[in-house]
Each structure stands twice: as C-alpha cells, then as structure tokens.
Amino acid sequence: MAAFSYSTLASAMPRAGGSYIYASRGLSPYLGFVASFSQWFGLSIAIGVISYVIIPFFRDIASQIGAVQVAEVLEMGFVRVSLALLLLWIFVYINLRGVTSYERTVIPLMILMFVLGAIVIVSGFMFTHDEFINLMSAEHGITISIEPAKFQWQVFFAAAALLFSSFIGFDSIAQAGGEAKNPTRNLPLAIMIAIFSVGCFYFLFTSSVYHAVPWQFVADQAVQQDITAAGILGYFLPSTLAIAIVVGAAIALLNDLPAMILSVSRLMFAWAEDGIFPKAIAKVDAKWQTPKNAIIASGLMASIGILGSHFAGDFFLGIDIMVTSMLVNFLLMCLTVITLPIRNQAIASSISVFKTRYVQLSFSVFGVMLLSVFLVVHIAKDIRSEVDAWYFHSTPVWLIVMSVASLIYFRERKKLSQTGVDVKSLFSSLPPE
C-alpha cells in the first residue's frame, strides 16, 4: 500500500527529497517535515545497524575457510565497531563522488546479490527438516526438539511490524527524483518493479531456508548469538557453496548502504533548499556536484547507529527505531494520497499512474488502517519490553529526536517569514528541477 502511494505521488512530484516534497505539498509543511525527518532518522540509524551487522558475515566467511583466529578477532567489540565504521565511510565517500561512482558500485553488487542468493533458494529446497535434524544429531551431536507453538495474534502482528523493516528501500528511489531520467514515468515504474521483484525474492529466500531448517532451531540459536541464514545453511552444504552463500548475504547487505546514504542525504538537501533547515546543508560540492554536507551529516548519524548498536549490546534497538520511523513515514504518505486533491488540485492533476480516484482511495485508506495497526502494536511491544534503562526503549528515543527536529523546523520557518518569504506560496508549488 505504501509502494502504491509512493508511485502515485512520485508521478506528480518527481523532485529530490521525495517523501518530504510529497507530504509538504500534499498534506502539510510540518507533517512533511515530520514524515521525512522520521525517515531520515530511521534510515540513518538503519545504515549504522546494517554496517554493524555485516561483520558477523565476515566472521562466518572466516569460519568457513578455516581461519578460526580471524573469526575470533572479528568477534572482538573494538574490531567489529572499527570495521563497521570503515565500511560506512567508504560508502559515504562513494556517494560524495557522484552518480557515476555510485552506479559502478551498486549495479555489480546487485547482480552478485541475486546470483548468489539463488544458491540459497535452490539449496534450501533440496533439503528437508528430517535430513537437517539427522545431520545435526549425527555430525554435531545437537538434538533438535520440534515442538509446535501456540498461535497468538498479538505475537503475529508484533513480528509482522518488525519484519516490515525488511521491505523498505523502494522509497529510496523517490528521494533522488530530480536526478532520474524521465522521472514522471520511470520513478513509479521503478518503485513497482522494486517492491514486487524484491518481495518475491525475499519470500523465495525465506521459504527455502525454513524448508530446510526448523524454525525452532533458528529461534534457539538466535538467543545465543547473532546468526545468519547463510551460516545456518553452511551446516549441510559443501564448503565452497557455503562460502559463496555467506559472501552473497554480505553483498546483499553492502548493497543497501550506498542507496540508503543517497536517500537520506537528498532528504536533508530538500529541507535546506526549502529553507526549513540550515542552508549550509544544501551546499553542493563544486567538483562532484553532490550535496556534500548532507551526505557527511547522514554519515555521522549512521555512525551513531553503529555505536548505539554496540553499546546497547543488541542491534534490535536500532531496528525498532527504524520500524517506528518508517511506519510513521509510510502512514503519512498514504494520508497524502487522500488529501492531495483537496490541498493542491494543480499538483494532483499531474498524477499519471492510478489516476482513478476510487483506486487511489482504496489503497491509501487501507494503507492508513493497516499501518496504524502495525504502529500501535509496535509501540505497545516496545513500551512493555523489559530493558536495563529507559533509553533502550525505541519510542522515547524517537519522540525526543522528533521534538528536537520540530524545534529546528519552527525556528527556521519563523526566519523564513521574517525575511519576507511567501511561505504559503513556497509550500504550494514544487521546487525547481
């Protein structure tokens, strides 16, 4: 539903800073900032989490090739954090160098991700639970107890809200709208291709893993250590294939980083261009023609995500923050589809996909309802969870950050009014391409 909303809005407003532009012109300037800052904060933290989570994949690669000492070193906190920061800033540098450097990095990684991921899909469907259980008992002395779990709707929706984080990323396409060729046509098309192709790939990947490995074993191992699907399949695959799968999984995560950095930096650039964020953030590098300060600022926030994951002792705090942020963002995008014709008929008339109003209302209203349920369930789960300190709850952290962001917004908007800028006109028209 969120993807349909993004496609609809992208066809009418193909500009850099996608979600901010959509909601600020079609819902309200402040809610546009809330939606996009929530997205920026959540994705920036997610960039840090992904950078931090990649290191166990390198550990698994070292284990698979017999480099036990290297694997042990990669388990050390200082080493893990240092390598995560190094990876992050390599991709920050790639984004600083511009679209050509970005393209040369992302496309090969994407191809490798799908090719090596296909090995997982084929391998998983070749094995059964009984074969896995017998193998673990005979070769590793591990007894796996398969006990059915009692189905609970509360647990189901809490898990669904968390797994929601796996299906973000298509929105990154919208943030760089001003840099796309024929964006009115290509942005909606790219979003729909992304959500359906990657969605199908994820379902195949997950189904293959659980076709071979009982979920009870996965749940038990996850309590004891950070695990990867590739590492689990390595129990019964030849070492060469096992290594290829782990490499493929690492590449899949690496492939997220440049796109997410591009996405969050363009959000900051759009705020500064509109004048609701310090103008220095909109500075464009003279040599590479990229929003230099916005990219670096996003890298710094992602670095906080790495450090937060490490000191919290659990990267799921970062995941929870991201889920809250993106649920709010997607909810507001669905609301924008509902309000756009009322608030800005001129822009609404430019919609080139899902033109029928009944169709627009069908997916946007359903999206608002479903995303609201997920958001309520996710917040309730977070509040009820037992943690060592209040700041390990994602909800108050998110609220504090959004409060600070709101103060910045109202301060900068007041400056705009004082300098004679027609704020109403500014937020009712699209910025120049």
N, C-alpha and C positions, 0 to 999 in steps of 0.2 A: 504493500500500500504506500509506503514511503517512497519507493522507487517510482511508482506511477506519479506521485505528487511531484517529485523532483523532475521527472521527464516533462510533465506539463509546464512547470514553472520555467525550466531551462529553455523551452522552445520560445517563450515570450520574453525572457530576460537573460540572454547569453552574455553575462559580464563576469569579470573577475570578482571573486568573493561570493559566488553563488548563493548560498543559503542566507547570508546577510542581505544581499540585494533583494532576494525574493521576499523575505518577511518584512523588511523595512519599507518596501514599496507596496506590498500587498496586504499587510496586517497592521503593523505599527512600527515606527522607527525604533522605539525602545525594545519591543519584543523581537525585532530583527536583530538587534544587538545581543539580546539575551540568548536567542537561538544560536547565533554564530559564535558568541563567546563561549557558550556551553560546549559547542562543537570543538572550538579551538582548544579549550582546556582539556576536554576529554580525550581528543585525538593526540594532543601533545603528550599527555600522560601515557597514552597507549603506545606512542612511539618509544618512550622510555621503557615501558614494560616489555615490548617486543625485543628491544635491544638487549634487555636483561635476560629474557627467556631464551634467546638464541644460543647462549653459551652452553647450556646443558646438551644441546645438539652436537656442539663441537666435542663435548665430553664423551658423548655416545660414539662419535666417529673415532675418537682416540681409543676407546674401549674395544671397538670392533676390529681395529687394526693391531691390537695387542700393546698399544702404548699406555700401559696401566699408570705409569708415573705421571704422564702428561694429563691423563684423566683426573688423577688425584689433585694435581696442581689447579686444574680448571674448577675444582670444587671449592678452592680457597676463595673466601669472600673478596679480598682485595683484588685478586686476579680477575674474578668474574666481573666486578664493577669496572675495573680499568679497561678490560676488553670491550665491555658493553659501551662505555663512553667513546672508545676509539672507533668502533663501528658506527655509532651515531654520527660523530663529527666527520667521518669520511663521506657519509651520505649528505650531510649538510653542505660540505664542500662541493659535491656533485651538483646539488641544486643551485649553489651560488654560480656555478659555471654556465648555467643556462640550459635551454631545451635540448640542444644537440647532445650535450654530455649526459643529460637525463635519459634521452631516448636510447643512446648507446648502452646504457646500464640496464634499463628496465626491460627492454624487449628480449635480450638474450636470457635474462633471469626468468622472465615469464615462460619462454619456450622450455627451458630446463625444468621449471616447476611442473608443468603439465606432463612432460615426458617422464620424469622420474616419479611423479605422483601416480602415473598409470601403472607403474610397477607395483605399488601398494595395492591398487584396486584389483589387479589380476591376481596377485599373490594371496590376498585376503580371501578371495572367493574360492581359492583352491584348497583351503583347509577348513576343518570343522572344529567345533568345541571339543568333541571327544578326542580328536587327534591331538589337540593342544594340551588337554588335561593329561593324557597318557604320556606325552613327550615331557611335560614338566615334572611328572612323577618319576619317570624312568631316568632322565638325564640330569635333573636338577634337584631331585628329592623334595619337590614342592607339591603339597597336596592342596588342590583347589576345591573348595566347598561351594557348590552351586545351590543356593537357597533362594527361592522366589521372594521378591519384595512386594509388600503391600502397596497397591497404587493409592496415591494421595494427590488430589487436585492441587493443593497448596504447594506441594513439592514440585509437581509438574510445572506449574506456572513460574515458580521461582527459578527452576532450571531453564525454562524457556526464555525468561528475561535475561539470564546470564549468557545463554547460547546466542542470544540476539547479537552479542558483540562479534560473533564470527561473520555476520552478514553485513557489516558496514564496510565502506570502502568505495562503493559505487558513487557515493556522494562526492568523493574527491574529484571526479570528472567535472562536476559542476563548478567547483571553486576556480578553475582556470579557464572559465568560459571565454574570456576575452582573448585567449591565446590559441583558440581552436579554429580550424578552417571550417567555413560554413557552419557555425555553431548552432543556428536555429534548427538545422536538420540533424547534424552529427551528435550533438550533446544528448538529446533524448534517445537517439538510436544507440549510442554507446552505453548509456545507463541501462537500457533494457537488455542489451546483449550481455552486459556485465552481470546483472542480477540473475539472469536465467542460466547462463553458461557456468558461472562460478557456483551458483546454487546447486545445479545438477552435479558438478564435480565434487562439491562437499558431501552431498548425500551418497554418492557412489563411494567416496573415500571412507566415510564413516561406516557405511553399511559393510564394506569389505573388512574393516578392522574388527568390528563386532561379530561378523560372520565367523571369524577365525578365533577370536579371543573372548571368553566370557566377560561380561561387564563386571561381574563380581571381582574378578582378578584385577581388572583395571582400577576399580574403586579401592581395593585393598592396597595396591601399590602406590596409588596417588596420596594416600595418607602418610606413607613412609618417606617419599621423595618426589622431586619433580620428575615426571615421566613424559615420554613422547610415544606417539603411536609407532613411529619408526623403530624406537628402541624395543618396544614390545614384540613387534613382528620379527625382530632380529633373533628371537629365541629359536625360531624354526626355519629360518631362511639361510641359504648359503651365505657365507661371509661377504662375498662380492656384492650380492643383491642387497644384503642388509646395510652395507656401507652406502650403496647408491641411494637407498631409501632415506637414510639419515641425512645424506647430503641434499637430497631433494626437499626434505622437510625444512632444513636450514635455509635453502634457497627461497622456499616459499615465504618464510618469514622475512628474509632480507629484502625480497621483492616488495614488501609492504612499506618499507621505510622511505624510499625516495618519493613515492606517491603521496604518502601522508604528510611528509615535510612540505611538499609543494602545496598541498591542500591548505594546511593551517597558515602558511605564510601568506597566501593570497587573501585569506580572510582578514588578517591584520592589515594588509595593504589596502583593502577596500574600506575598512574603518577609517584609516588615516586619510584616504582620498576624499571621503565624505566630510572629514573634519571632526569626527566624534572620537578620535584617538590622536595622540601626539603626532604631529606632522612628520617628525623625523622617521617614523616607521614606514612612511611611503617613499623614502629615498630609494632611487633606482641606481644600481651600480653603472657607472659610465662605460665600463669595458664590457661587461657581460649582460647588461640590460635586465637584471633580475632585482627583485626587492630585497636588497642586501640586509638591511636592518631587521626586516620582518622575518627572514629566514634564520638569522642568528638568534633573535629573541625566541623563536619557536624551538630552536635547538637547546637553548638554555632551560626552557620549561621542560623539554623532554629529558634533559639531564637530571632535573629534579625528580622526574618519574623513575629514573634508574636508581637514584639514591633512596627514594622513598620505598621502592620495592625491596631494596636490600635491607634497610634499617627496620622496616615493618616485618621482615622475615617471611613475607608472603606477598607475591606479586598480585594476588587477587584483590588487594585494596585498590591498586591501580585499575584493574579490570572493572571493579564495582563503580569507581568514579567515572570511567569511560561509559559504562552502560547507562548510568543516570544521565550523563551529559547528552548522549546520543538519543536516548528516549525522549528527552525534552526537545531536542532539536528536530527530530522526525515528527513529533507530535505537532510542533508549531508549523512545520512545512505542510502537513495535512490541513491544518487550520487555515493556512494562507490560501490554499486552493479554494476553500469555502468562501473566504472574504474578499479575494482579489477583485471579482467583478463589481462588488459593492464599493470597495475603496478606490479602485483605479480601473475604470472601464476601458480607458485607452490602451493600457498595457494588456488587460485581459483579452482584448480583441486580437492581439498578436499571437495568441496560443495557436500552435499549428499541429499539436497531437491531442488526442482525446478532446476534440472540440465540443462534443455534445455535453451540455451542462449536466444532464442526468448521469452520464457516465462519470464526470468529474466528482459529483456529489456522492456517488455510490462508493468509490474507493477512498475518497478523503474522509467521509463521515465514518466509514468502517475503520479506517486507519486511526482516527482520533479515539474511537471507542476501544480498540484493541491495544493501542499503545498506552492509553490511560490505565488499563488494567495491568499491563506489564509494569508501568511506573509505580503504581500503588503497591503491587506485590513486591517489587524490588526494594522499595524504600522500607516497607514493613519488615522484610527479611533483614535488612541492614540494621535497623533500629533494635530488633530483637536479638541480634547476634551478640555473643559474649566476647569482648575484646579486652586487652590489657589497659587501654586508655581511650578516652572519647575520640581522639583524633585518628583512631584506627577505624572509625565509622565513616563511610564514604559520604553519607548525606550531609552532616555538619560541615565537612571539609568543602563540599561542593557549594553549600549555601554561603560560607564565608568568602570563598573566592568570587562567587557571583555578586555578593554585596560590595566587595571592593571594586569589581568591574563596573557595577552600576554607578558608584560614586564617580569613577573616571568618566563614564558616559555623560552624566548630568553636568559635570564640571565643564567638559569640552563643548557640550551642546549650548550651555549658557554663554560660553565665549563666542560661539558662532552667532548667537542672537545679538550679543553686544557689539559685534563688528559689522552689523548690518546685513548679514546673510539672510535671505528669504528661506527660512527653514522648511516651511510648508512646500514651497516650490521644489526645494532640493530633494525632499523625500517623496515627491510625486512623479519624478522623472528619472530616467535611467542615466547613470554616468556615461561619459563619452567612451567609445570603444578604444 
